[in-house]
């Protein structure tokens, strides 16, 4: 499984996502320049430039035209579009005296106001992710306090939160849409990202030594590799090496035949699975 190395960012990767058809891959990094790639051969299609200050932007993928820009008083962390693409949930970071927040914005053809439809405050520390629940009726959030919360998307009322005694012990960086603890996958290194195969019962975890120690650590000792686990048995079944720093982002192609990883080294690595991968048996 020879990877395709994609260099389009000057700073560490933070997020990767395929489109529904699996032919396009979007990457985000700390350089504030979201980039679009062909998911088959890794060719770069373009870069969406214009992020300056505390903003979240919505773009036309085909033309690169900026459609909307939502301004905040603190840095925007993550965005998730609702089913139907009428609403966007956006998380903002703590800044100065401002706490972290979850903001819901309306996406309209002619928005009359930039005011948020809903603002949720309360969780301590940074909120790393917020996503829509089923039918847009709820919002699920998680972050530095290691608690997953479910909120009513109409009123902002807290409906449920994960149990601190059985749940996560450290910062949550990836997020699902349920609070039920089903399986636990254990590694000997910090985990920054996780993705589940849509085709096989496989889970891939990525991370490595803390970024602050990367410059003094050999890539072999830092364990900067993607680890594959059997989803049912919770057993490790393999790993993919290559990054020269912690892995910060992972994503499976919707067809399950490839996956991508993004790291602290600024590279996106695109992996197309060999036939042997689909014949793995435990």
N, C-alpha and C positions, 0 to 999 in steps of 0.2 A: 504494500500500500504506500506508494510514493506520493508524498504530499505536494501540493502546489503552493508555493510561498507567494503571498500577496503583500506587497509593501506600498501602502498608500497613506500611512499615518506617521506623524513625527513623535507621537507620545503614546503611552500605554492604552490598549484597547479596554473598553468598558462594557460593550454590548454587541451582540450579533443576532440577526433575525432574518429568516428566509420569508419571501412572499408566499402566498397560498399555493401558487403553482410550482414553487421550488426552483424556478429558473433564475431568480434574482436573489442576491444576498446583500443585506445592508449591514454596515459596520459603523460603530461609534467609538470615539476615543477622546482622551483628554485634550486633544488639539482643537476640539470644537468644530470639526469638519466631518459630518456624516458622509460616508462614501458608499457608492453603489457598484456592485460587481456582478458579472455573469457567474452563476453558480456552477456552470459546467467546466469552464476552462480558467476561471479566475481573472478574466480580463476586466479591467476597471472601466466602467461606463461613465462615471463622473463623480464630482464632489459637490455637495451642497454647502456653499459658503454664505456667511452672513450672521453667524452667532456672535453677538457682542453684548455683554451684560447678562442680566437675569431674565432670559426669555425662553419660551418654547415656541417652535415654529412648525408649521405644516406646509409640505411641499407637494407640487405636482411632479410625480416621478418621471414622466415622459419628457417634460420640458425643463424641469429644474426651476420652475417659477414658484416663488414664495406665495402661498395662498393666505396664510394667517400667521400672525405673530402675537403671542400672549405675553405680556410683561408682568414681572413680579418684583417684589421688594427684596428677594433673596434668590440664590441660584436654584434653577429648576433641575431636578435630578432624573426623573423618569416620566414617560408618557405612555398611556394605553388608551386606544380608541374603543368605544363601545360597539356592540353589535348594531349595525346600521350606520356607523360612522357619524352619528349626530352629536355625540358628546365625547369629550376627552377628559381623562382623569390624570392629573399632573401632581407630582410630589415636589415640594420645595425644601431646601436644606435650612438648618438653623443658621442665623446670620445676625451678628451683633446681639441685640436684645430680642430678636424675632425667633419664635420657636419653629420647628418643622411643621409642615402642614400638608394636607391633601386638598387639592383644588379641582373642582369640576367646572369645565368650560363648555359652552355651547358652540358647536360648529354650524354656522348658518351662512347662507349665500350672501346676506348683507347684514353682518352683525352690527347692532346699534350700540352696543356697549361691551366693554371688555371685562365687565364685572363677572365674578365667579357665580355660577348657579348654586354651588355649595362649597363651604370651606370647613374642613375638619381639622381640629388641633387637639393635642393631648399626648400622643406617644412621645416619650423622652428620646432625645438623640435624633440622629438622621433616619428618615424613612427611605429605605433603598428602593422599594418597589411598591406600587399599588396597581391592582388590576381589577377589571370588572368581573363580577360573579355571573352566574347563569341569568340570562334574560335582562341583564343590566339592573337587577333589583338590589344588588349588594356591591360593595367595594371591599376587596381584601388587601390588607397592607402588612408590611413587615419591615424591620430594619435593625438598628443597632441594639435595641433592647431585647432582641431575640424572641419577641412575642408576635404571633400571627393574629391579626384582628379582622373581624368581619363587621362592616358598617352598613347601615341602611342607606342606600344611595339617594333617597328622597329627603330624609330628615337628618342624616348624619349621626343617628343614634348608634352606639356600640351594641351590637347584637351578641357577639361571642368573641372569646379570645382563647388562645392555646394555653394549655397547662404548663406552667414554668417548671414543674417538677419532672415531667416526662418529655417535654419538648426540647427545643434548641437551647444550648448553653452559651453560644456565641452569636455574633452578628449574622443575620440572615441576609443573603445576597440574591438568592433566587427564590421564586415564589410559585406555589401551586394554588389550587382553588378549593382546598378542603382543609379542615383542621384535624381530621382523623389521622392518627399515627398508624401507618400501615407497615412500613418497612424502615429499617435503619441500616445505612451502609457506612462502614467504619474505615477510615484511612489513617495513616500515621503523619499526615501533613494537613495544614489548614486548607479548607475547601472554599473556593471562591465562586464556583459555578457548577451547575448540574444540568443535564439534559436527558430526556427519555426517548428511546427509539420508538417511532411510530409503527415500526414493522416487526421488531423482535422484542423479546422480554429482556432488554438490556438498558442499563443506566450508566451514563458516563459522568465522572466527577473530575474536576480540574482545580488546581490550586498550586501549592508549593510553599516554600519558605516565604516569610514576610518580605514585602518589597524593599523595606529599609535595609535588608541584609543582602540584597541581590548582588551588589557590586563586589562583595567580598566572598561570594560563594560560587564554587564550581557548579555548572548546570547539572552535573551528575549527582552531586551531593544535595542540591536543592530540591530534587525530585519534582521537577517541572514537567510532569507528564499527565496525559489524560488516562484515567483508570476506568476500565469497563467492569461492570458488575452484572451478575445475573439478577434480574429484578425480583424473581420469586425466591431464590435460595440465598440471596444476599452475599454470594461468594464472588470474589474477584476472578475474572476470566481473562484479563489481558490489559495491556497498556500501550500507549502511543507516545513516544518521546519526540523531542524536536525543539521546543521553546527554550530560550535562554533566560527565562524569568518566569514568575508565577503566571498561571493561566487565569485570566479574569472573565472570560466569556466562552460559552459553548452553545452550539445549536445543531440540531439534526435537520437535514433536508426532509420535507414532508413525505418524500417517497422512501425514506429510510435507507437509501443506498449510499449516502455520503454524510459527512458531518464536518463542521468547521470549528476552529478554536482560535481565540485571540488572546494575546499575552501582554505582559509588562514590557516585552521587547519591542512592541509596536508592530508585530507581524500578525497577519491572519494566515492560518494554515488550513488549506482545503484538502480533505481526505476523501477519496472515492474508495469504497470497500472492495477488496478482492473477493473472488468467489469463495475462498476459504473461510472468510468471516461468516458467511451465511450457513456454513456447515459446522459451526462450533457446537459441540455437545459436552455436557458436564456429566 
